[in-house]
Amino acid sequence: MQLEHHVDRREVGAQTVGTPAFFRMADVIRITALSRATVYRRIAEGKFPPPVHIGGRACRWPRAALQQWIDDPESYSNIPQSPAQ
């Protein structure tokens, strides 16, 4: 009986390597150049994406939410808009 090495044939693209799905506070501070206090103040004001809890006391910022803020920080709002009546 001959044993063959298992070969994983999945393709790994540039999008999946090196780009995390969630960012830690240290990453958010580095990326945005905001202080920790400013990040939390803007979250309270609805002007920065809130973190998501990923288990225990750990929370992270989703890449898509952070990118949305980076694309337009001045008009970003995480306050739900009420439907027009």
URJO-V483228 format. One record per run of one state. SS is the DSSP state (A for helix, B for strand, O for the rest). FROM is the first residue (numbers start at 1). TO is the last residue. If there is no record, write none. Layout:
[[SS/FROM/TO] [SS/FROM/TO]]
This chain:
[[O/1/21] [B/22/23] [O/24/24] [A/25/32] [O/33/35] [A/36/45] [O/46/51] [B/52/55] [O/56/57] [B/58/62] [A/63/71] [O/72/85]]
